[in-house]
């Protein structure tokens, strides 16, 4: 596995790009005298902003006003069309990437708000433990739906199963925490059925599946250097992706 790091005292992105261009990152790859070789490189960076910065740094490091740049991809924003094209080349019978579509952001928000509103109606208005949970009104309902959506995204991203909620709140704790756990059952018990009926999956789940598909594509269809730089790999899917890149013949991960 090829894993490197850049000292905190050095400019990270410039150091990585200079090492790539000068042949110090990937053995046998030197683009200083053969700038066209950069077109064979795929560079994964944490954000779109880092990608924009990289373009300027490549020009500066190459000491030119124009150069054919590598494929620069924000980690987590995988090109689905490219995966399908690569698979179709090796598998002629392949027609489409077998990943269900994600539920649209607005549709997801409104559907969650409807479930929250239905749950709120079941609460007893004279129950003091219920008052902090639902203040009432559309704004409160949408706010709770947004909070629940963020938690759902975080659970998927961190690979935490909803069954972890079982037994999370002991019976002898305050009744408010019991009500909170009942509220979270919207995501644990009700939401999977809603998604299955619609034939959709969570956006975060789809992103992770695309990352897995991209890792598989790189193992079988990538011939040039592949570098992932600047990601900590703190979440399960990106961590697996970085490991796959580090194991490629011309792959490198820079921390």
Secondary structure per residue as TSV (DSSP state, phi and psi in degrees):
chain	resnum	aa	ss	phi	psi
A	1	X	-	360.0	136.3
A	2	X	-	-105.5	101.9
A	3	X	E	-127.9	128.7
A	4	X	E	-126.9	168.9
A	5	X	-	-141.7	158.6
A	6	X	-	-112.2	130.3
A	7	X	-	-57.0	145.8
A	8	X	T	-63.5	-19.3
A	9	X	T	-80.8	-10.0
A	10	X	S	-104.0	148.6
A	11	X	-	-66.9	117.3
A	12	X	H	-59.8	-61.6
A	13	X	H	-64.7	-40.5
A	14	X	H	-64.1	-39.0
A	15	X	H	-64.5	-42.0
A	16	X	H	-64.7	-47.2
A	17	X	H	-66.5	-40.4
A	18	X	H	-62.9	-40.8
A	19	X	H	-65.1	-36.6
A	20	X	H	-66.9	-49.3
A	21	X	H	-63.1	-37.9
A	22	X	T	-88.5	2.9
A	23	X	T	82.1	14.3
A	24	X	S	-92.1	-11.7
A	25	X	S	-96.1	-47.9
A	26	X	S	-114.8	118.4
A	27	X	T	-60.1	129.5
A	28	X	T	85.4	-0.7
A	29	X	-	-110.4	111.4
A	30	X	-	-132.3	113.7
A	31	X	-	-100.9	3.3
A	32	X	S	-62.7	-44.4
A	33	X	S	-100.2	-6.3
A	34	X	-	-134.3	75.0
A	35	X	G	-60.9	-26.6
A	36	X	G	-64.6	-18.4
A	37	X	G	-68.9	-19.7
A	38	X	G	-61.4	-27.1
A	39	X	G	-65.5	-18.5
A	40	X	G	-85.1	-5.0
A	41	X	-	-92.6	143.0
A	42	X	E	-117.1	126.9
A	43	X	E	-122.1	117.1
A	44	X	E	-97.4	126.6
A	45	X	E	-125.4	160.6
A	46	X	S	-66.7	-33.8
A	47	X	S	-139.1	164.4
A	48	X	H	-65.3	-36.0
A	49	X	H	-60.5	-42.6
A	50	X	H	-61.9	-35.5
A	51	X	H	-64.6	-40.6
A	52	X	H	-65.8	-39.7
A	53	X	H	-64.5	-38.6
A	54	X	H	-61.8	-37.6
A	55	X	H	-60.2	-43.6
A	56	X	H	-67.5	-38.6
A	57	X	H	-67.9	-38.1
A	58	X	H	-57.9	-45.0
A	59	X	H	-62.0	-40.9
A	60	X	H	-68.0	-45.4
A	61	X	H	-66.8	-37.2
A	62	X	H	-79.3	-8.7
A	63	X	T	55.6	52.1
A	64	X	S	-147.4	164.5
A	65	X	S	-93.7	-13.6
A	66	X	-	-151.6	138.1
A	67	X	-	-156.4	148.8
A	68	X	-	-78.0	110.3
A	69	X	-	-81.5	161.5
A	70	X	-	-68.3	170.8
A	71	X	E	-77.1	114.3
A	72	X	E	-108.6	120.6
A	73	X	E	-126.5	129.6
A	74	X	E	-67.9	128.9
A	75	X	T	-61.5	126.3
A	76	X	T	100.1	-8.0
A	77	X	-	-118.2	65.3
A	78	X	-	-73.7	141.9
A	79	X	-	-80.5	102.3
A	80	X	H	-63.9	-38.5
A	81	X	H	-62.2	-37.9
A	82	X	H	-67.9	-36.6
A	83	X	H	-63.0	-46.3
A	84	X	H	-61.6	-42.0
A	85	X	H	-63.3	-43.5
A	86	X	H	-66.3	-40.9
A	87	X	H	-68.3	-37.6
A	88	X	H	-64.4	-32.0
A	89	X	H	-65.0	-39.0
A	90	X	H	-92.9	-19.9
A	91	X	-	-129.3	88.4
A	92	X	T	-57.6	-27.5
A	93	X	T	-79.3	-8.3
A	94	X	-	-72.1	133.3
A	95	X	-	-115.1	-35.2
A	96	X	S	-158.8	152.9
A	97	X	-	-64.5	125.5
A	98	X	-	-84.8	63.7
A	99	X	-	-130.9	126.1
A	100	X	-	-62.6	150.5
A	101	X	-	-69.7	155.4
A	102	X	B	-84.5	154.4
A	103	X	-	-72.6	130.2
A	104	X	-	-55.1	145.0
A	105	X	H	-57.0	-46.9
A	106	X	H	-69.1	-44.1
A	107	X	H	-60.7	-41.2
A	108	X	H	-62.5	-44.6
A	109	X	H	-63.7	-45.3
A	110	X	H	-69.0	-37.0
A	111	X	H	-65.7	-42.9
A	112	X	H	-62.6	-39.4
A	113	X	H	-62.5	-38.0
A	114	X	H	-64.4	-41.2
A	115	X	H	-66.7	-38.9
A	116	X	H	-64.5	-42.4
A	117	X	H	-63.4	-40.2
A	118	X	H	-65.5	-38.4
A	119	X	H	-66.6	-40.1
A	120	X	H	-63.3	-34.2
A	121	X	H	-66.2	-22.8
A	122	X	T	-79.1	-14.7
A	123	X	S	-74.9	145.9
A	124	X	-	-79.7	124.2
A	125	X	T	-61.9	-24.8
A	126	X	T	-93.3	6.7
A	127	X	-	-86.6	113.3
A	128	X	H	-63.6	-22.3
A	129	X	H	-74.3	-19.1
A	130	X	H	-85.6	-26.5
A	131	X	H	-57.3	-43.6
A	132	X	T	-68.0	-18.3
A	133	X	T	-83.2	-43.9
A	134	X	-	-131.9	106.3
A	135	X	-	-76.5	-21.4
A	136	X	-	104.8	149.9
A	137	X	S	97.5	157.5
A	138	X	H	-60.0	-38.9
A	139	X	H	-62.8	-42.4
A	140	X	H	-65.3	-41.0
A	141	X	H	-63.8	-45.5
A	142	X	H	-65.1	-37.2
A	143	X	H	-62.2	-43.1
A	144	X	H	-66.5	-38.4
A	145	X	H	-62.4	-41.4
A	146	X	H	-65.4	-41.8
A	147	X	H	-61.9	-42.6
A	148	X	H	-65.7	-39.6
A	149	X	H	-62.4	-40.8
A	150	X	H	-64.2	-39.8
A	151	X	H	-64.8	-42.1
A	152	X	H	-61.1	-43.1
A	153	X	H	-61.7	-42.2
A	154	X	H	-66.8	-39.4
A	155	X	H	-63.1	-43.3
A	156	X	H	-66.0	-45.9
A	157	X	H	-61.8	-38.5
A	158	X	H	-87.9	-2.0
A	159	X	T	69.4	34.0
A	160	X	-	-98.0	126.4
A	161	X	-	-78.1	144.3
A	162	X	G	-64.4	-18.8
A	163	X	G	-65.8	-13.6
A	164	X	G	-64.7	-17.5
A	165	X	G	-74.1	-22.6
A	166	X	T	-62.4	123.8
A	167	X	T	76.5	9.4
A	168	X	S	-67.7	-34.7
A	169	X	S	-115.2	104.9
A	170	X	-	-59.9	152.2
A	171	X	T	-64.1	-23.5
A	172	X	T	-86.2	1.5
A	173	X	S	-84.5	172.4
A	174	X	-	-54.4	144.6
A	175	X	H	-63.2	-24.3
A	176	X	H	-59.3	-40.8
A	177	X	H	-68.7	-32.0
A	178	X	H	-63.7	-41.6
A	179	X	H	-63.8	-39.2
A	180	X	H	-62.1	-42.5
A	181	X	H	-64.7	-37.0
A	182	X	H	-62.8	-39.5
A	183	X	H	-62.6	-40.7
A	184	X	H	-68.9	-16.2
A	185	X	H	-68.0	-14.5
A	186	X	I	-57.2	-44.5
A	187	X	I	-77.8	-35.5
A	188	X	I	-76.7	-44.1
A	189	X	I	-107.4	-36.7
A	190	X	I	-90.7	-44.4
A	191	X	H	-61.3	-40.4
A	192	X	H	-56.6	-38.0
A	193	X	H	-67.6	-37.6
A	194	X	H	-62.8	-44.5
A	195	X	H	-67.6	-40.0
A	196	X	H	-64.7	-40.7
A	197	X	H	-64.8	-33.3
A	198	X	H	-86.2	-9.3
A	199	X	T	67.5	31.5
A	200	X	-	-121.2	168.3
A	201	X	B	-132.1	168.4
A	202	X	-	-66.0	143.7
A	203	X	H	-55.8	-42.0
A	204	X	H	-66.4	-37.1
A	205	X	H	-66.4	-40.6
A	206	X	H	-66.2	-39.7
A	207	X	H	-59.0	-44.8
A	208	X	H	-66.4	-36.6
A	209	X	H	-66.3	-37.3
A	210	X	H	-66.9	-37.8
A	211	X	H	-62.4	-41.9
A	212	X	H	-63.2	-41.5
A	213	X	H	-65.6	-37.0
A	214	X	H	-66.3	-38.8
A	215	X	H	-62.3	-42.3
A	216	X	H	-65.0	-37.8
A	217	X	H	-63.3	-43.3
A	218	X	H	-62.7	-34.6
A	219	X	H	-66.6	-27.9
A	220	X	H	-114.6	-17.0
A	221	X	H	-125.4	-0.4
A	222	X	-	-100.6	127.2
A	223	X	-	-108.6	-25.4
A	224	X	S	-93.8	179.1
A	225	X	-	-61.9	141.6
A	226	X	E	-128.4	120.9
A	227	X	E	-125.0	134.2
A	228	X	E	-115.6	123.2
A	229	X	E	-132.1	134.8
A	230	X	S	93.5	-4.4
A	231	X	-	-94.9	139.7
A	232	X	-	-84.5	-17.3
A	233	X	-	63.9	35.4
A	234	X	-	-78.9	-14.4
A	235	X	S	-106.9	152.7
A	236	X	H	-55.7	-50.3
A	237	X	H	-64.3	-50.1
A	238	X	H	-60.9	-34.7
A	239	X	H	-63.0	-42.7
A	240	X	H	-64.9	-37.3
A	241	X	H	-65.1	-44.5
A	242	X	H	-63.0	-38.7
A	243	X	H	-63.1	-41.2
A	244	X	H	-63.2	-41.1
A	245	X	H	-65.2	-43.2
A	246	X	H	-62.4	-23.0
A	247	X	T	-93.1	-4.9
A	248	X	S	-69.4	150.5
A	249	X	T	-55.8	-36.6
A	250	X	T	-119.5	38.1
A	251	X	E	-102.4	155.7
A	252	X	E	-156.2	140.2
A	253	X	E	-116.6	129.3
A	254	X	E	-117.6	118.2
A	255	X	-	-91.0	360.0
